[in-house]
Amino acid sequence: MAVESKGINLPSDIIIGEKYKIIKLIGKGSFGEVFLGEDVTTKSRVAIKIEVCAHGFSQLTFESKVYRYLSDGVNVPAARLYDIDQSRRALVMELLGSSLEDLHRKWGRRFTLKTICLLA
């Protein structure tokens, strides 16, 4: 049985970097999908971004370098692993709270000026 995904075919027993298993799809973007994952040793939850390998520029490779550069920044999720195999790239990172999209939807697609200033 495969992990439910809109565009990336993943077997249900896939382990990323011999340490992280995928639990379920939690989001998607223009270049890949984001999954809820779990460290198989500590059981801590993580976010796992997956990009199907294509020839040429990799958005996920670039993103992993940016996270490494910003690693000491405030409110920047910690990247734990960047892994590449024959068919896909994976970036395992700290799982943060709700996405801006989730919050925007929750509050009726409106943010107050105060909320916008706090988010900025």
N, CA, C and O atoms as a DFTB+ gen file, in Angstrom:
480 C
 N C O
     1  1       0.844      -1.177       0.000
     2  2       0.000       0.000       0.000
     3  2       0.890       1.240       0.000
     4  3       1.927       1.260       0.664
     5  1       0.497       2.260      -0.729
     6  2       1.292       3.476      -0.851
     7  2       0.776       4.566       0.080
     8  3      -0.387       4.566       0.484
     9  1       1.677       5.501       0.411
    10  2       1.286       6.682       1.174
    11  2       0.432       7.541       0.260
    12  3       0.788       7.752      -0.899
    13  1      -0.705       8.048       0.769
    14  2      -1.595       8.861      -0.060
    15  2      -0.901      10.155      -0.450
    16  3      -0.422      10.905       0.401
    17  1      -0.857      10.398      -1.741
    18  2      -0.176      11.559      -2.286
    19  2      -0.863      11.949      -3.580
    20  3      -1.468      11.111      -4.249
    21  1      -0.769      13.217      -3.931
    22  2      -1.394      13.694      -5.162
    23  2      -0.527      13.458      -6.392
    24  3      -1.050      13.280      -7.492
    25  1       0.798      13.454      -6.220
    26  2       1.626      13.336      -7.402
    27  2       2.881      12.500      -7.258
    28  3       3.526      12.178      -8.256
    29  1       3.238      12.144      -6.037
    30  2       4.456      11.383      -5.805
    31  2       4.075       9.999      -5.306
    32  3       3.368       9.870      -4.307
    33  1       4.536       8.972      -5.991
    34  2       4.216       7.602      -5.609
    35  2       5.249       7.100      -4.601
    36  3       6.415       6.906      -4.943
    37  1       4.814       6.893      -3.358
    38  2       5.706       6.440      -2.299
    39  2       5.171       5.163      -1.671
    40  3       3.994       5.105      -1.317
    41  1       6.006       4.137      -1.524
    42  2       5.550       2.939      -0.814
    43  2       5.319       3.264       0.659
    44  3       5.988       4.140       1.207
    45  1       4.391       2.578       1.302
    46  2       4.029       2.881       2.692
    47  2       5.155       2.592       3.674
    48  3       5.168       3.145       4.774
    49  1       6.091       1.742       3.301
    50  2       7.165       1.384       4.228
    51  2       8.466       2.143       3.969
    52  3       9.521       1.745       4.463
    53  1       8.403       3.220       3.207
    54  2       9.618       3.963       2.873
    55  2      10.211       4.612       4.125
    56  3       9.491       5.178       4.948
    57  1      11.521       4.520       4.250
    58  2      12.265       5.163       5.334
    59  2      13.275       6.102       4.671
    60  3      14.060       5.676       3.825
    61  1      13.253       7.373       5.056
    62  2      14.148       8.375       4.494
    63  2      15.417       8.428       5.350
    64  3      15.349       8.606       6.566
    65  1      16.565       8.273       4.703
    66  2      17.835       8.346       5.415
    67  2      17.977       7.333       6.530
    68  3      18.691       7.579       7.503
    69  1      17.312       6.202       6.406
    70  2      17.338       5.116       7.391
    71  2      16.865       5.547       8.774
    72  3      17.174       4.889       9.767
    73  1      16.108       6.661       8.849
    74  2      15.729       7.181      10.157
    75  2      14.311       7.735      10.236
    76  3      13.727       7.750      11.320
    77  1      13.738       8.191       9.120
    78  2      12.450       8.880       9.163
    79  2      11.414       8.166       8.301
    80  3      11.661       7.879       7.130
    81  1      10.257       7.884       8.886
    82  2       9.186       7.263       8.101
    83  2       8.111       8.308       7.808
    84  3       7.898       9.241       8.581
    85  1       7.450       8.127       6.686
    86  2       6.394       9.038       6.254
    87  2       5.062       8.548       6.800
    88  3       4.744       7.361       6.726
    89  1       4.289       9.480       7.352
    90  2       2.994       9.132       7.926
    91  2       1.847       9.530       7.004
    92  3       1.016       8.694       6.648
    93  1       1.798      10.819       6.611
    94  2       0.705      11.256       5.730
    95  2       1.059      12.567       5.050
    96  3       1.937      13.301       5.502
    97  1       0.365      12.848       3.961
    98  2       0.519      14.097       3.219
    99  2      -0.095      15.237       4.022
   100  3      -1.222      15.121       4.504
   101  1       0.647      16.349       4.168
   102  2       0.091      17.507       4.877
   103  2       0.075      18.772       4.031
   104  3      -0.508      19.775       4.443
   105  1       0.700      18.748       2.860
   106  2       0.683      19.927       1.999
   107  2       1.387      19.655       0.693
   108  3       2.043      18.628       0.519
   109  1       1.240      20.597      -0.227
   110  2       1.930      20.467      -1.504
   111  2       2.242      21.848      -2.039
   112  3       1.587      22.833      -1.697
   113  1       3.253      21.899      -2.881
   114  2       3.669      23.155      -3.475
   115  2       3.941      22.976      -4.945
   116  3       3.562      21.971      -5.546
   117  1       4.602      23.960      -5.519
   118  2       4.832      23.934      -6.959
   119  2       5.876      22.904      -7.376
   120  3       5.887      22.481      -8.531
   121  1       6.745      22.495      -6.471
   122  2       7.800      21.568      -6.869
   123  2       7.788      20.247      -6.118
   124  3       8.615      19.380      -6.399
   125  1       6.886      20.070      -5.186
   126  2       6.866      18.818      -4.442
   127  2       5.758      18.779      -3.418
   128  3       4.827      19.583      -3.454
   129  1       5.868      17.835      -2.508
   130  2       4.841      17.651      -1.483
   131  2       5.491      17.583      -0.106
   132  3       6.668      17.248       0.029
   133  1       4.699      17.909       0.909
   134  2       5.183      17.909       2.288
   135  2       4.403      16.859       3.066
   136  3       3.175      16.800       3.001
   137  1       5.131      16.039       3.794
   138  2       4.532      14.952       4.551
   139  2       4.842      15.103       6.034
   140  3       5.886      15.631       6.416
   141  1       3.919      14.630       6.859
   142  2       4.197      14.464       8.270
   143  2       5.039      13.205       8.379
   144  3       4.701      12.175       7.796
   145  1       6.128      13.284       9.121
   146  2       6.995      12.136       9.292
   147  2       7.315      11.904      10.753
   148  3       6.936      12.682      11.628
   149  1       8.026      10.806      10.994
   150  2       8.374      10.455      12.368
   151  2       9.767       9.844      12.408
   152  3      10.112       9.008      11.574
   153  1      10.563      10.269      13.384
   154  2      11.863       9.664      13.641
   155  2      11.589       8.274      14.214
   156  3      10.911       8.151      15.234
   157  1      12.103       7.235      13.574
   158  2      11.777       5.870      14.003
   159  2      12.396       5.510      15.350
   160  3      11.954       4.558      15.994
   161  1      13.403       6.249      15.782
   162  2      14.046       5.984      17.070
   163  2      13.388       6.759      18.205
   164  3      13.004       6.177      19.219
   165  1      13.260       8.080      18.031
   166  2      12.755       8.939      19.116
   167  2      11.248       9.154      19.065
   168  3      10.657       9.631      20.034
   169  1      10.625       8.806      17.944
   170  2       9.189       9.012      17.711
   171  2       8.810      10.493      17.609
   172  3       7.624      10.821      17.641
   173  1       9.794      11.394      17.489
   174  2       9.476      12.814      17.331
   175  2       8.957      13.062      15.916
   176  3       9.386      12.411      14.963
   177  1       8.037      14.003      15.794
   178  2       7.419      14.323      14.507
   179  2       8.276      15.324      13.740
   180  3       8.890      16.214      14.329
   181  1       8.310      15.167      12.429
   182  2       9.077      16.032      11.540
   183  2       8.247      16.327      10.297
   184  3       7.231      15.680      10.042
   185  1       8.697      17.315       9.530
   186  2       8.141      17.577       8.208
   187  2       9.126      17.019       7.190
   188  3      10.338      17.180       7.340
   189  1       8.609      16.364       6.157
   190  2       9.458      15.805       5.111
   191  2       8.979      16.343       3.769
   192  3       7.863      16.059       3.334
   193  1       9.842      17.125       3.117
   194  2       9.532      17.634       1.780
   195  2      10.142      16.675       0.771
   196  3      11.304      16.287       0.889
   197  1       9.345      16.298      -0.224
   198  2       9.796      15.363      -1.257
   199  2       9.658      16.034      -2.620
   200  3       8.632      16.641      -2.928
   201  1      10.703      15.916      -3.425
   202  2      10.706      16.437      -4.791
   203  2      11.119      15.299      -5.721
   204  3      12.127      14.634      -5.481
   205  1      10.354      15.076      -6.768
   206  2      10.718      14.065      -7.758
   207  2      11.934      14.576      -8.522
   208  3      11.964      15.726      -8.958
   209  1      12.931      13.718      -8.681
   210  2      14.156      14.113      -9.378
   211  2      13.871      14.353     -10.850
   212  3      13.229      13.551     -11.528
   213  1      14.358      15.455     -11.303
   214  2      14.286      15.783     -12.720
   215  2      15.654      16.340     -13.100
   216  3      16.396      16.820     -12.244
   217  1      15.972      16.274     -14.351
   218  2      17.255      16.809     -14.792
   219  2      17.198      18.327     -14.711
   220  3      16.175      18.941     -15.013
   221  1      18.296      18.912     -14.305
   222  2      18.348      20.361     -14.213
   223  2      18.260      20.856     -12.781
   224  3      18.661      20.166     -11.844
   225  1      17.734      22.048     -12.625
   226  2      17.690      22.739     -11.338
   227  2      16.778      22.030     -10.340
   228  3      15.676      21.604     -10.684
   229  1      17.247      21.912      -9.112
   230  2      16.451      21.326      -8.037
   231  2      16.112      22.406      -7.022
   232  3      17.003      22.953      -6.372
   233  1      14.844      22.710      -6.887
   234  2      14.390      23.685      -5.904
   235  2      14.708      23.207      -4.485
   236  3      15.087      24.007      -3.630
   237  1      14.554      21.922      -4.238
   238  2      14.771      21.384      -2.895
   239  2      16.254      21.421      -2.503
   240  3      16.580      21.656      -1.339
   241  1      17.139      21.193      -3.457
   242  2      18.570      21.309      -3.177
   243  2      18.895      22.733      -2.758
   244  3      19.606      22.951      -1.777
   245  1      18.378      23.695      -3.498
   246  2      18.588      25.106      -3.170
   247  2      17.999      25.430      -1.797
   248  3      18.641      26.102      -0.990
   249  1      16.789      24.959      -1.533
   250  2      16.133      25.220      -0.252
   251  2      16.936      24.647       0.913
   252  3      17.049      25.291       1.956
   253  1      17.493      23.457       0.753
   254  2      18.289      22.862       1.837
   255  2      19.521      23.713       2.138
   256  3      19.920      23.836       3.296
   257  1      20.125      24.299       1.107
   258  2      21.279      25.182       1.310
   259  2      20.869      26.457       2.041
   260  3      21.610      26.948       2.893
   261  1      19.706      26.991       1.718
   262  2      19.213      28.195       2.395
   263  2      18.969      27.908       3.873
   264  3      19.357      28.706       4.727
   265  1      18.335      26.782       4.188
   266  2      18.101      26.424       5.594
   267  2      19.420      26.256       6.349
   268  3      19.529      26.662       7.506
   269  1      20.404      25.669       5.710
   270  2      21.710      25.502       6.353
   271  2      22.334      26.871       6.642
   272  3      22.912      27.080       7.709
   273  1      22.216      27.796       5.692
   274  2      22.755      29.150       5.849
   275  2      22.039      29.904       6.970
   276  3      22.672      30.648       7.719
   277  1      20.722      29.715       7.089
   278  2      19.918      30.427       8.087
   279  2      19.758      29.651       9.395
   280  3      18.927      30.014      10.228
   281  1      20.527      28.612       9.580
   282  2      20.301      27.680      10.686
   283  2      20.328      28.303      12.077
   284  3      19.733      27.747      13.000
   285  1      20.988      29.424      12.254
   286  2      21.019      30.072      13.566
   287  2      19.944      31.139      13.710
   288  3      19.884      31.817      14.736
   289  1      19.104      31.298      12.712
   290  2      18.084      32.343      12.735
   291  2      16.907      32.007      13.636
   292  3      16.641      30.844      13.938
   293  1      16.215      33.046      14.052
   294  2      15.012      32.889      14.870
   295  2      13.853      32.496      13.957
   296  3      13.721      33.024      12.853
   297  1      13.022      31.576      14.414
   298  2      11.836      31.118      13.676
   299  2      12.168      30.456      12.344
   300  3      11.356      30.485      11.420
   301  1      13.333      29.870      12.240
   302  2      13.731      29.121      11.047
   303  2      13.767      27.646      11.442
   304  3      14.490      27.277      12.368
   305  1      13.000      26.798      10.757
   306  2      13.007      25.376      11.123
   307  2      14.377      24.750      10.879
   308  3      15.055      25.062       9.900
   309  1      14.764      23.877      11.776
   310  2      16.053      23.196      11.646
   311  2      15.950      22.084      10.609
   312  3      15.074      21.223      10.690
   313  1      16.853      22.112       9.636
   314  2      16.925      21.031       8.651
   315  2      17.717      19.893       9.280
   316  3      18.827      20.103       9.767
   317  1      17.155      18.698       9.271
   318  2      17.809      17.551       9.913
   319  2      18.527      16.643       8.926
   320  3      19.527      16.012       9.268
   321  1      18.013      16.578       7.692
   322  2      18.606      15.654       6.723
   323  2      18.206      16.069       5.316
   324  3      17.067      16.466       5.072
   325  1      19.167      15.971       4.387
   326  2      18.871      16.123       2.968
   327  2      19.335      14.839       2.313
   328  3      20.508      14.480       2.422
   329  1      18.436      14.139       1.632
   330  2      18.723      12.813       1.098
   331  2      18.310      12.745      -0.367
   332  3      17.276      13.287      -0.756
   333  1      19.118      12.083      -1.167
   334  2      18.828      11.919      -2.595
   335  2      18.920      10.439      -2.936
   336  3      19.863       9.759      -2.532
   337  1      17.925       9.937      -3.689
   338  2      18.064       8.600      -4.266
   339  2      17.810       8.714      -5.763
   340  3      17.798       9.822      -6.297
   341  1      17.609       7.603      -6.446
   342  2      17.503       7.619      -7.905
   343  2      16.295       8.398      -8.418
   344  3      16.354       8.970      -9.507
   345  1      15.211       8.432      -7.663
   346  2      13.985       9.009      -8.205
   347  2      13.459      10.229      -7.459
   348  3      12.514      10.868      -7.922
   349  1      14.050      10.567      -6.312
   350  2      13.513      11.702      -5.550
   351  2      14.546      12.281      -4.590
   352  3      15.541      11.645      -4.242
   353  1      14.263      13.519      -4.175
   354  2      15.055      14.197      -3.151
   355  2      14.155      14.402      -1.952
   356  3      12.947      14.586      -2.107
   357  1      14.732      14.374      -0.743
   358  2      13.941      14.570       0.473
   359  2      14.676      15.512       1.422
   360  3      15.887      15.400       1.615
   361  1      13.927      16.435       2.006
   362  2      14.449      17.340       3.024
   363  2      13.630      17.111       4.285
   364  3      12.425      17.359       4.309
   365  1      14.297      16.632       5.337
   366  2      13.638      16.387       6.621
   367  2      13.942      17.577       7.512
   368  3      15.097      17.971       7.671
   369  1      12.890      18.145       8.091
   370  2      13.081      19.339       8.903
   371  2      12.155      19.365      10.103
   372  3      11.189      18.608      10.193
   373  1      12.479      20.253      11.015
   374  2      11.673      20.443      12.211
   375  2      10.232      20.754      11.811
   376  3       9.990      21.534      10.890
   377  1       9.294      20.150      12.501
   378  2       7.874      20.393      12.243
   379  2       7.429      21.583      13.082
   380  3       7.520      21.558      14.309
   381  1       6.952      22.610      12.418
   382  2       6.466      23.800      13.108
   383  2       4.956      23.708      13.269
   384  3       4.367      22.665      12.983
   385  1       4.333      24.768      13.715
   386  2       2.887      24.783      13.920
   387  2       2.129      24.905      12.614
   388  3       2.616      24.501      11.558
   389  1       0.948      25.459      12.694
   390  2       0.073      25.614      11.532
   391  2       0.724      26.485      10.463
   392  3       1.510      27.381      10.770
   393  1       0.389      26.214       9.218
   394  2       0.892      27.034       8.120
   395  2       0.097      28.334       8.052
   396  3      -0.996      28.435       8.610
   397  1       0.650      29.316       7.370
   398  2      -0.082      30.569       7.171
   399  2      -1.392      30.313       6.438
   400  3      -2.409      30.942       6.733
   401  1      -1.365      29.401       5.495
   402  2      -2.593      29.062       4.757
   403  2      -3.648      28.498       5.697
   404  3      -4.821      28.862       5.605
   405  1      -3.239      27.607       6.606
   406  2      -4.190      27.045       7.577
   407  2      -4.789      28.132       8.452
   408  3      -5.999      28.156       8.674
   409  1      -3.945      29.036       8.952
   410  2      -4.434      30.129       9.800
   411  2      -5.349      31.069       9.027
   412  3      -6.374      31.516       9.542
   413  1      -4.970      31.363       7.792
   414  2      -5.778      32.252       6.951
   415  2      -7.162      31.648       6.721
   416  3      -8.173      32.346       6.797
   417  1      -7.198      30.365       6.442
   418  2      -8.469      29.664       6.242
   419  2      -9.289      29.647       7.536
   420  3     -10.499      29.871       7.514
   421  1      -8.618      29.379       8.666
   422  2      -9.293      29.305       9.963
   423  2      -9.976      30.620      10.325
   424  3     -11.060      30.620      10.907
   425  1      -9.354      31.722       9.985
   426  2      -9.894      33.036      10.345
   427  2     -10.681      33.670       9.198
   428  3     -10.727      34.894       9.080
   429  1     -11.290      32.856       8.366
   430  2     -12.180      33.361       7.317
   431  2     -11.485      34.159       6.240
   432  3     -12.067      35.083       5.672
   433  1     -10.246      33.810       5.955
   434  2      -9.449      34.466       4.916
   435  2      -9.208      35.942       5.200
   436  3      -9.045      36.747       4.283
   437  1      -9.187      36.286       6.495
   438  2      -8.903      37.675       6.882
   439  2      -7.957      37.682       8.073
   440  3      -8.154      36.951       9.044
   441  1      -6.930      38.514       7.984
   442  2      -6.049      38.767       9.116
   443  2      -6.234      40.218       9.532
   444  3      -6.408      41.098       8.688
   445  1      -6.197      40.461      10.834
   446  2      -6.243      41.844      11.307
   447  2      -4.882      42.481      11.041
   448  3      -3.896      41.786      10.793
   449  1      -4.843      43.798      11.096
   450  2      -3.579      44.502      10.916
   451  2      -2.581      44.075      11.991
   452  3      -1.391      43.927      11.710
   453  1      -3.055      43.880      13.205
   454  2      -2.186      43.440      14.299
   455  2      -1.572      42.074      13.981
   456  3      -0.376      41.867      14.186
   457  1      -2.385      41.149      13.482
   458  2      -1.882      39.818      13.130
   459  2      -0.836      39.912      12.029
   460  3       0.200      39.251      12.097
   461  1      -1.097      40.718      11.030
   462  2      -0.146      40.888       9.924
   463  2       1.183      41.425      10.444
   464  3       2.247      40.958      10.040
   465  1       1.118      42.408      11.340
   466  2       2.350      42.978      11.907
   467  2       3.104      41.948      12.745
   468  3       4.334      41.903      12.709
   469  1       2.383      41.124      13.495
   470  2       3.028      40.091      14.304
   471  2       3.677      39.015      13.435
   472  3       4.718      38.468      13.800
   473  1       3.075      38.713      12.299
   474  2       3.616      37.697      11.399
   475  2       4.824      38.196      10.613
   476  3       5.680      37.405      10.215
   477  1       4.891      39.486      10.393
   478  2       5.942      40.072       9.541
   479  2       7.314      40.016      10.149
   480  3       8.279      40.472       9.537
